[in-house]
């Protein structure tokens, strides 16, 4: 069992109301997504965030039906997170506005796959008085 934490260097966003993306970790499966955010670390680590489209007329559009998955071996670190499409903005906001941002994948407890940032207390946005 292994875990990896890595700094996210790049990310790609794929949007579409009828995307059908293949989840690659474990048993490949077509996932009905509205958005896919693919995060990549400096050593090729990968964390894919599938934002599921509940408005699709297909089976298994509930994020609870898609458990997070992780694959870690000597050459690859891959993780997947499945969330409702309305959480898309949360993930994109962190990737766009925080630095550094880290990905964490865990093959023994993949429900703990996540992105996170480290920011000093009180550094929040200032909206004026």
C-alpha positions as a Markdown table, in Angstrom:
| # | Residue | x | y | z |
|---|---|---|---|---|
| 1 | Unk | 0.0 | 0.0 | 0.0 |
| 2 | Unk | 1.3 | 3.4 | -0.9 |
| 3 | Unk | 0.5 | 7.1 | -0.9 |
| 4 | Unk | 2.0 | 9.9 | -2.9 |
| 5 | Unk | 1.7 | 13.7 | -2.5 |
| 6 | Unk | 3.0 | 15.8 | -5.4 |
| 7 | Unk | 2.9 | 19.4 | -6.4 |
| 8 | Unk | 0.5 | 20.0 | -9.3 |
| 9 | Unk | 2.4 | 21.8 | -12.1 |
| 10 | Unk | -0.2 | 21.8 | -14.9 |
| 11 | Unk | -3.9 | 21.1 | -15.4 |
| 12 | Unk | -6.2 | 20.7 | -18.3 |
| 13 | Unk | -10.0 | 21.3 | -18.3 |
| 14 | Unk | -12.4 | 19.5 | -20.7 |
| 15 | Unk | -16.0 | 20.6 | -20.8 |
| 16 | Unk | -19.0 | 19.3 | -22.6 |
| 17 | Unk | -22.6 | 18.4 | -21.8 |
| 18 | Unk | -22.2 | 14.9 | -23.3 |
| 19 | Unk | -18.7 | 14.0 | -22.5 |
| 20 | Unk | -18.1 | 10.3 | -22.1 |
| 21 | Unk | -14.6 | 9.8 | -20.7 |
| 22 | Unk | -12.8 | 6.5 | -20.0 |
| 23 | Unk | -11.6 | 6.2 | -16.4 |
| 24 | Unk | -8.2 | 4.5 | -16.7 |
| 25 | Unk | -7.4 | 3.3 | -13.2 |
| 26 | Unk | -8.5 | -0.3 | -12.4 |
| 27 | Unk | -11.2 | -1.7 | -14.6 |
| 28 | Unk | -11.7 | 0.9 | -17.5 |
| 29 | Unk | -15.2 | 2.3 | -17.6 |
| 30 | Unk | -17.0 | 5.0 | -19.6 |
| 31 | Unk | -17.9 | 7.9 | -17.2 |
| 32 | Unk | -20.7 | 10.3 | -18.0 |
| 33 | Unk | -19.0 | 13.6 | -17.2 |
| 34 | Unk | -19.8 | 17.3 | -17.6 |
| 35 | Unk | -16.2 | 18.3 | -16.9 |
| 36 | Unk | -12.9 | 16.6 | -16.4 |
| 37 | Unk | -10.0 | 18.4 | -14.7 |
| 38 | Unk | -6.7 | 16.5 | -15.3 |
| 39 | Unk | -3.9 | 17.6 | -12.9 |
| 40 | Unk | -0.3 | 16.6 | -13.6 |
| 41 | Unk | 2.8 | 16.7 | -11.3 |
| 42 | Unk | 6.4 | 17.5 | -12.3 |
| 43 | Unk | 7.3 | 13.8 | -12.4 |
| 44 | Unk | 4.2 | 12.7 | -14.4 |
| 45 | Unk | 1.9 | 12.0 | -11.5 |
| 46 | Unk | -1.7 | 12.3 | -12.5 |
| 47 | Unk | -4.9 | 13.1 | -10.7 |
| 48 | Unk | -8.2 | 13.2 | -12.7 |
| 49 | Unk | -11.2 | 14.9 | -11.3 |
| 50 | Unk | -14.4 | 13.6 | -13.0 |
| 51 | Unk | -17.3 | 16.0 | -12.5 |
| 52 | Unk | -20.4 | 13.8 | -13.1 |
| 53 | Unk | -23.3 | 15.0 | -15.2 |
| 54 | Unk | -26.5 | 14.0 | -13.3 |
| 55 | Unk | -28.7 | 15.4 | -16.1 |
| 56 | Unk | -27.6 | 12.6 | -18.5 |
| 57 | Unk | -30.1 | 9.8 | -19.2 |
| 58 | Unk | -27.6 | 7.1 | -18.4 |
| 59 | Unk | -26.9 | 4.9 | -15.5 |
| 60 | Unk | -24.4 | 5.6 | -12.8 |
| 61 | Unk | -24.3 | 9.4 | -12.8 |
| 62 | Unk | -24.2 | 9.6 | -9.0 |
| 63 | Unk | -20.7 | 10.3 | -7.6 |
| 64 | Unk | -21.4 | 7.8 | -4.8 |
| 65 | Unk | -21.7 | 5.1 | -7.5 |
| 66 | Unk | -18.1 | 5.9 | -8.6 |
| 67 | Unk | -15.6 | 5.2 | -5.8 |
| 68 | Unk | -12.3 | 7.0 | -6.2 |
| 69 | Unk | -9.5 | 4.9 | -7.6 |
| 70 | Unk | -5.7 | 4.9 | -7.3 |
| 71 | Unk | -2.9 | 3.1 | -9.0 |
| 72 | Unk | 0.7 | 3.5 | -7.8 |
| 73 | Unk | 3.6 | 1.4 | -9.1 |
| 74 | Unk | 7.3 | 1.9 | -9.9 |
| 75 | Unk | 6.6 | 4.0 | -13.0 |
| 76 | Unk | 3.1 | 5.5 | -12.6 |
| 77 | Unk | 1.1 | 7.5 | -10.0 |
| 78 | Unk | -2.5 | 7.8 | -11.0 |
| 79 | Unk | -5.5 | 8.8 | -9.0 |
| 80 | Unk | -9.2 | 9.5 | -9.8 |
| 81 | Unk | -11.8 | 11.5 | -8.0 |
| 82 | Unk | -15.5 | 11.4 | -8.8 |
| 83 | Unk | -17.6 | 14.4 | -7.7 |
| 84 | Unk | -20.9 | 16.0 | -8.6 |
| 85 | Unk | -20.7 | 18.6 | -11.4 |
| 86 | Unk | -21.7 | 21.4 | -9.1 |
| 87 | Unk | -18.4 | 21.0 | -7.3 |
| 88 | Unk | -16.4 | 21.8 | -10.5 |
| 89 | Unk | -16.0 | 25.4 | -9.4 |
| 90 | Unk | -14.5 | 24.4 | -6.1 |
| 91 | Unk | -11.6 | 22.5 | -7.7 |
| 92 | Unk | -11.0 | 25.0 | -10.4 |
| 93 | Unk | -10.9 | 27.9 | -8.0 |
| 94 | Unk | -8.1 | 26.3 | -5.9 |
| 95 | Unk | -6.1 | 25.5 | -9.1 |
| 96 | Unk | -6.5 | 29.0 | -10.5 |
| 97 | Unk | -6.0 | 31.0 | -7.3 |
| 98 | Unk | -3.7 | 29.2 | -5.0 |
| 99 | Unk | 0.0 | 28.3 | -5.2 |
| 100 | Unk | 1.3 | 25.9 | -4.5 |
| 101 | Unk | -1.4 | 23.3 | -4.9 |
| 102 | Unk | -0.8 | 19.6 | -4.2 |
| 103 | Unk | -2.4 | 16.3 | -5.2 |
| 104 | Unk | -2.6 | 13.4 | -2.9 |
| 105 | Unk | -3.4 | 9.8 | -3.9 |
| 106 | Unk | -3.6 | 6.8 | -1.7 |
| 107 | Unk | -4.1 | 3.2 | -3.0 |
| 108 | Unk | -5.2 | 1.8 | 0.3 |
| 109 | Unk | -7.8 | 4.5 | 1.0 |
| 110 | Unk | -8.6 | 6.1 | -2.3 |
| 111 | Unk | -11.6 | 8.0 | -0.8 |
| 112 | Unk | -8.8 | 10.2 | 0.6 |
| 113 | Unk | -7.6 | 11.3 | -2.9 |
| 114 | Unk | -7.6 | 15.1 | -2.9 |
| 115 | Unk | -6.1 | 18.3 | -3.9 |
| 116 | Unk | -5.0 | 20.8 | -1.2 |
| 117 | Unk | -3.0 | 24.0 | -0.7 |
| 118 | Unk | -1.0 | 25.5 | 2.1 |
| 119 | Unk | -1.7 | 29.1 | 2.9 |
| 120 | Unk | -0.8 | 31.3 | 5.9 |
| 121 | Unk | -3.6 | 32.1 | 8.3 |
| 122 | Unk | -5.1 | 35.5 | 7.5 |
| 123 | Unk | -4.0 | 35.6 | 3.8 |
| 124 | Unk | -7.6 | 35.5 | 2.7 |
| 125 | Unk | -9.1 | 37.8 | 0.1 |
| 126 | Unk | -9.7 | 41.4 | 1.3 |
| 127 | Unk | -12.9 | 43.0 | 0.2 |
| 128 | Unk | -12.4 | 46.4 | 1.8 |
| 129 | Unk | -14.1 | 48.0 | 4.8 |
